[in-house]
Amino acid sequence: MNKIKVLLVDDSAVVRQVLTKIINSHPKMEVCAAAQDPIFAMHHMKKQWPDAIILDVEMPRMDGITFLRKIMSERPTPVVMCSSLTGKGAETTMQAMSLGAIEIITKPRLGIKGFLSESADEIINAVLGASQARVTKRSPVTLQATKKLTADAILSLPHTGAMERTTERIIAIGSSTGGTTALEKILTQLPRVSPGIVIVQHMPAAFTGAFAARLNTLCEMEVVEAKGNETILPGHVYIAPGDRHILVNRSGALYKIELKDGPLVTRHKPAVDVLFRSVARYVGKNAMGIILTGMGDDGARGLKEMKDAGSVTLGECEKSCIVYGMPKEAMKRGAVQKELSLGQFPGAILDYHRSGL
């Protein structure tokens, strides 16, 4: 079996050394080259084009964003951004995601070696997910050491607190690899009068705020990173913070956001399964669940629970998915009532909204 060939591009010798060790430890991957900047990387790529690239943002001679733009316009390749945990780094990384980067891994300013070693599973999963992505040209089986928990760890399934069908509708969306691009394409097509939307996008905590802020500049709807205890309002989008589970609960006739700490669920925090279970429990027939591109099976079980509770459930079709993983698993479980291409979701959301008026 041919191994996934990974190119490392980072000006830190320590980062290159640690990432090489992590990647080469996996039986399905190997580092084909490690370059200190994009200029050296291009020399390697002339000899052998990689299957995936781990790319630093700030480097001498050519920055990561310029290099990424060049790759995506000439020969699109799955790219994982390796970004520092700073406000500026988060904004730049969001720009990289809009240009076609697939995943994000983080690194601190200090203690890089220990931090990266502790994040080995996350790094491996990011590269594996990216390597499966279908990347298009842009214009100018995973190792796990931890037990895989279900949504039971955060919210038990029994009993429903959902009201009967009302005119107040909520949309719950789950996405992972490739989801930042998918969400942007959907949300930018929705008018201000759309129903309230709650989203889990698998992403490190340092970047969810910047992701929400960027979407807010592009969308008619108001997009925010959830803080907890907000009333879910029409015309608003709530992005789960990258280190907390997000749930929807009910207070009288109002639907509210709840944030919870706790263990990883389906190896994620936030987990789509937790969001979907809470919506099944408290919103039921008044909700639509959507599962988008992503690696793994997070959200499949929860979407089935939403369907069983009377929610409308949709999945992204294989043709438009960057990684047809999460929607595929949801289909296998019988959780998806209908698959749509990415461009069909805005219309489906608005049709669902109008049906409740």
C-alpha positions as CSV (number, residue, x, y, z in Angstrom):
1,M,0.0,0.0,0.0
2,N,1.4,3.4,-1.0
3,K,1.8,5.7,2.0
4,I,0.4,9.3,2.1
5,K,3.4,11.5,1.3
6,V,3.4,14.6,3.5
7,L,5.5,17.8,2.8
8,L,6.4,19.9,5.9
9,V,6.9,23.6,5.4
10,D,8.0,25.5,8.6
11,D,10.9,27.7,9.4
12,S,11.3,26.1,12.8
13,A,13.7,23.2,12.9
14,V,12.1,22.0,16.1
15,V,8.7,21.9,14.5
16,R,10.0,20.1,11.5
17,Q,11.7,17.5,13.6
18,V,8.7,16.8,15.9
19,L,6.2,16.7,13.0
20,T,8.5,14.4,11.0
21,K,8.6,12.0,14.0
22,I,4.8,12.1,14.5
23,I,3.9,11.6,10.8
24,N,6.5,8.8,10.2
25,S,5.1,7.0,13.3
26,H,1.9,6.4,11.5
27,P,1.8,3.3,9.2
28,K,-0.2,5.1,6.5
29,M,1.9,8.3,6.2
30,E,5.5,9.4,5.6
31,V,7.3,12.7,5.3
32,C,8.6,13.1,1.8
33,A,10.4,16.4,2.5
34,A,10.7,19.0,5.2
35,A,11.4,22.6,4.0
36,Q,12.2,25.7,6.0
37,D,10.3,28.0,3.6
38,P,8.1,27.8,0.5
39,I,11.0,28.5,-1.9
40,F,12.8,25.3,-0.7
41,A,9.4,23.5,-0.7
42,M,8.9,24.3,-4.4
43,H,12.3,22.7,-5.2
44,H,11.2,19.5,-3.5
45,M,7.8,19.6,-5.2
46,K,9.4,19.7,-8.7
47,K,10.9,16.3,-7.9
48,Q,7.9,14.8,-6.1
49,W,4.5,16.3,-5.5
50,P,3.1,15.5,-2.1
51,D,-0.4,14.1,-1.2
52,A,-0.7,16.6,1.6
53,I,1.1,19.7,3.0
54,I,1.5,21.0,6.5
55,L,2.2,24.7,6.1
56,D,3.3,27.4,8.5
57,V,1.8,30.9,8.2
58,E,4.8,33.2,9.0
59,M,8.0,32.3,7.2
60,P,10.9,34.2,5.5
61,R,11.1,34.9,1.8
62,M,7.5,33.8,1.2
63,D,4.6,33.7,3.7
64,G,2.3,30.7,3.9
65,I,-0.7,32.6,2.5
66,T,1.1,33.6,-0.7
67,F,2.3,30.0,-1.1
68,L,-1.1,28.6,-0.4
69,R,-2.7,30.9,-3.0
70,K,-0.1,29.8,-5.5
71,I,-0.7,26.1,-4.9
72,M,-4.5,26.4,-5.1
73,S,-4.4,28.3,-8.4
74,E,-1.9,26.0,-10.0
75,R,-2.3,22.5,-8.6
76,P,-4.8,22.2,-5.8
77,T,-3.4,20.0,-2.9
78,P,-4.8,19.3,0.6
79,V,-3.2,21.7,3.0
80,V,-3.2,21.7,6.8
81,M,-2.3,25.1,8.3
82,C,0.1,25.1,11.3
83,S,-0.7,28.4,13.0
84,S,0.3,30.1,16.2
85,L,-2.2,30.7,19.0
86,T,-2.5,34.5,18.6
87,G,-5.3,36.8,17.5
88,K,-3.4,37.8,14.4
89,G,-2.6,34.1,13.7
90,A,-6.3,33.2,13.9
91,E,-7.3,36.0,11.5
92,T,-4.6,34.9,9.0
93,T,-5.6,31.3,9.3
94,M,-9.2,32.1,8.5
95,Q,-7.9,33.8,5.4
96,A,-6.1,30.5,4.6
97,M,-9.2,28.5,5.1
98,S,-11.1,30.8,2.7
99,L,-8.3,30.1,0.1
100,G,-8.8,26.4,0.3
101,A,-6.8,25.1,3.3
102,I,-8.6,22.0,4.8
103,E,-7.6,21.7,8.4
104,I,-5.8,23.6,11.2
105,I,-3.3,22.5,13.8
106,T,-2.0,24.9,16.4
107,K,1.3,25.7,18.0
108,P,2.1,28.0,21.0
109,R,4.9,30.5,21.1
110,L,6.7,28.6,23.8
111,G,7.0,24.9,24.6
112,I,6.4,23.9,21.0
113,K,8.1,20.5,21.2
114,G,6.1,19.3,24.2
115,F,2.8,20.8,22.8
116,L,3.1,19.1,19.4
117,S,4.0,15.8,21.0
118,E,0.9,15.9,23.2
119,S,-1.2,16.8,20.1
120,A,0.1,13.8,18.0
121,D,-3.4,12.2,17.6
122,E,-4.9,15.6,16.6
123,I,-2.1,16.2,14.0
124,I,-2.4,12.6,12.6
125,N,-6.2,13.0,12.3
126,A,-5.9,16.4,10.6
127,V,-3.5,15.1,8.0
128,L,-5.5,11.9,7.4
129,G,-8.7,14.0,7.0
130,A,-7.0,16.4,4.6
131,S,-5.5,13.6,2.5
132,Q,-9.0,12.3,1.8
133,A,-10.3,15.7,0.7
134,R,-11.2,16.6,-2.8
135,V,-9.6,19.9,-3.4
136,T,-10.6,22.1,-6.4
137,K,-8.8,24.9,-8.1
138,R,-9.3,28.3,-6.5
139,S,-9.2,31.7,-8.0
140,P,-7.2,35.0,-6.8
141,V,-8.2,4.8,9.6
142,T,-7.2,6.9,12.5
143,L,-5.1,6.0,15.6
144,Q,-6.8,6.9,18.9
145,A,-5.6,6.1,22.4
146,T,-8.7,7.4,24.1
147,K,-12.1,5.7,24.5
148,K,-14.7,7.0,22.1
149,L,-17.6,8.4,24.2
150,T,-21.1,9.0,23.0
151,A,-23.4,12.0,23.7
152,D,-24.5,10.1,26.9
153,A,-21.4,11.6,28.6
154,I,-23.0,15.1,28.3
155,L,-26.7,14.7,28.0
156,S,-28.9,11.6,28.5
157,L,-31.3,10.5,25.9
158,P,-34.6,9.7,27.8
159,H,-37.7,11.9,27.7
160,T,-38.3,14.9,25.4
161,G,-38.9,18.5,26.5
162,A,-39.9,19.6,23.0
163,M,-43.0,21.6,22.3
164,E,-45.5,20.6,19.7
165,R,-45.0,22.1,16.3
166,T,-44.7,25.9,16.4
167,T,-43.7,28.8,14.1
168,E,-40.4,29.1,15.9
169,R,-37.9,27.1,13.9
170,I,-34.2,26.3,14.6
171,I,-31.5,24.9,12.3
172,A,-28.7,22.8,13.7
173,I,-25.7,22.2,11.5
174,G,-22.6,19.9,12.1
175,S,-19.5,19.9,9.9
176,S,-15.8,19.1,10.1
177,T,-13.1,18.7,7.4
178,G,-13.9,21.2,4.6
179,G,-16.8,22.6,6.7
180,T,-15.5,26.2,6.9
181,T,-15.9,26.6,3.1
182,A,-19.2,24.8,3.1
183,L,-20.7,26.9,5.9
184,E,-19.5,30.1,4.2
185,K,-21.2,29.1,0.9
186,I,-24.5,28.3,2.8
187,L,-24.6,31.2,5.2
188,T,-23.7,33.9,2.7
189,Q,-26.8,33.0,0.7
190,L,-29.3,33.4,3.6
191,P,-31.3,36.6,4.2
192,R,-31.6,38.2,7.6
193,V,-35.1,36.7,8.0
194,S,-33.7,33.2,8.2
195,P,-34.3,31.0,11.3
196,G,-31.8,30.9,14.1
197,I,-28.9,28.6,13.4
198,V,-26.6,26.7,15.8
199,I,-23.4,25.3,14.4
200,V,-20.7,22.8,15.5
201,Q,-17.6,23.1,13.3
202,H,-14.7,21.0,14.4
203,M,-12.0,23.6,14.9
204,P,-9.4,24.5,17.6
205,A,-10.6,26.9,20.3
206,A,-8.2,29.7,19.2
207,F,-10.0,30.0,15.8
208,T,-13.7,29.7,16.3
209,G,-14.0,33.4,17.4
210,A,-12.1,34.5,14.3
211,F,-14.2,32.2,12.1
212,A,-17.4,33.7,13.5
213,A,-16.1,37.2,13.1
214,R,-15.1,36.6,9.5
215,L,-18.5,35.1,8.6
216,N,-20.2,38.1,10.2
217,T,-18.5,40.4,7.8
218,L,-19.8,38.3,4.8
219,C,-23.3,37.4,5.9
220,E,-26.6,39.3,6.2
221,M,-27.3,37.2,9.3
222,E,-25.5,38.1,12.5
223,V,-22.8,35.5,13.2
224,V,-21.3,35.2,16.7
225,E,-19.3,32.7,18.7
226,A,-21.7,31.4,21.4
227,K,-21.0,32.6,24.9
228,G,-23.8,30.7,26.7
229,N,-27.3,31.5,27.9
230,E,-28.2,33.4,24.7
231,T,-31.8,33.3,23.5
232,I,-31.7,31.8,19.9
233,L,-33.1,34.5,17.7
234,P,-34.1,34.6,14.0
235,G,-31.5,36.1,11.8
236,H,-28.7,35.0,14.1
237,V,-26.0,32.2,13.8
238,Y,-24.3,30.8,16.8
239,I,-20.9,29.1,16.4
240,A,-19.8,26.7,19.1
241,P,-16.5,27.7,20.8
242,G,-13.8,25.2,20.0
243,D,-13.4,23.9,23.5
244,R,-17.0,23.6,24.8
245,H,-20.0,21.4,24.0
246,I,-22.9,23.4,22.8
247,L,-26.5,22.5,23.5
248,V,-30.0,23.9,22.9
249,N,-32.5,23.9,25.7
250,R,-35.8,25.4,26.4
251,S,-36.9,28.1,28.8
252,G,-40.6,28.5,28.6
253,A,-41.4,29.3,24.9
254,L,-37.8,30.4,24.2
255,Y,-34.9,28.3,23.0
256,K,-31.5,29.1,24.6
257,I,-27.9,28.2,24.2
258,E,-26.1,26.2,26.8
259,L,-22.3,25.6,26.9
260,K,-20.8,22.7,28.8
261,D,-17.3,21.5,29.5
262,G,-16.8,17.7,29.8
263,P,-15.0,14.9,28.0
264,L,-14.6,14.5,24.3
265,V,-17.6,12.9,22.6
266,T,-17.0,10.9,19.5
267,R,-13.5,12.2,20.1
268,H,-14.5,15.8,19.7
269,K,-15.3,18.9,21.8
270,P,-17.6,20.4,20.7
271,A,-19.4,17.4,19.3
272,V,-22.1,17.4,16.7
273,D,-23.8,14.5,18.4
274,V,-24.2,16.5,21.6
275,L,-25.8,19.4,19.8
276,F,-28.1,17.2,17.7
277,R,-29.2,15.2,20.8
278,S,-30.1,18.4,22.7
279,V,-32.1,19.6,19.7
280,A,-33.9,16.2,19.4
281,R,-34.8,16.5,23.1
282,Y,-35.9,20.1,23.4
283,V,-36.9,21.2,19.9
284,G,-38.0,18.1,18.1
285,K,-40.5,18.8,15.3
286,N,-39.5,22.5,15.2
287,A,-35.9,21.8,14.0
288,M,-34.0,21.0,10.9
289,G,-30.7,19.1,11.2
290,I,-28.0,19.3,8.6
291,I,-24.8,17.3,8.4
292,L,-22.1,18.5,6.1
293,T,-18.7,17.4,4.9
294,G,-16.3,15.9,7.4
295,M,-14.2,12.8,8.4
296,G,-15.6,10.3,10.9
297,D,-19.0,9.7,12.3
298,D,-19.7,12.5,14.7
299,G,-23.3,13.6,14.2
300,A,-24.7,10.4,12.6
301,R,-26.2,9.1,15.9
302,G,-27.5,12.5,16.9
303,L,-29.1,13.2,13.5
304,K,-31.0,9.9,13.8
305,E,-32.3,11.0,17.2
306,M,-33.5,14.2,15.6
307,K,-35.2,12.3,12.8
308,D,-36.9,10.1,15.4
309,A,-38.1,13.2,17.3
310,G,-39.8,14.6,14.2
311,S,-37.1,16.9,12.9
312,V,-36.3,17.4,9.2
313,T,-32.9,15.9,8.5
314,L,-30.6,16.6,5.6
315,G,-27.2,15.5,4.5
316,E,-24.7,16.8,2.0
317,C,-24.3,14.6,-1.0
318,E,-21.1,12.8,-1.9
319,K,-20.6,14.9,-5.1
320,S,-20.3,18.2,-3.3
321,C,-18.6,17.0,-0.1
322,I,-14.9,17.7,0.4
323,V,-14.8,14.6,2.6
324,Y,-17.9,12.3,2.4
325,G,-17.5,10.8,5.8
326,M,-20.0,12.2,8.4
327,P,-22.9,12.4,5.9
328,K,-22.1,8.9,4.7
329,E,-22.2,7.5,8.2
330,A,-25.5,9.3,8.9
331,M,-27.0,7.8,5.7
332,K,-25.9,4.3,6.9
333,R,-27.8,4.8,10.1
334,G,-31.0,5.9,8.3
335,A,-30.7,9.4,9.8
336,V,-30.8,11.4,6.6
337,Q,-34.2,12.0,5.0
338,K,-32.7,13.6,1.9
339,E,-29.3,14.4,0.5
340,L,-28.6,17.8,-1.1
341,S,-25.7,19.4,-2.9
342,L,-24.2,22.3,-1.1
343,G,-25.9,24.9,-3.3
344,Q,-29.4,23.5,-2.5
345,F,-29.2,24.1,1.3
346,P,-30.0,27.8,1.4
347,G,-33.2,27.2,-0.5
348,A,-34.1,24.2,1.7
349,I,-33.6,26.2,4.8
350,L,-35.8,29.1,3.5
351,D,-38.5,26.7,2.3
352,Y,-38.5,25.1,5.8
353,H,-38.8,28.5,7.4
354,R,-41.7,29.6,5.1
355,S,-43.6,26.3,5.9
356,G,-43.8,27.3,9.5
357,L,-45.0,30.9,8.9
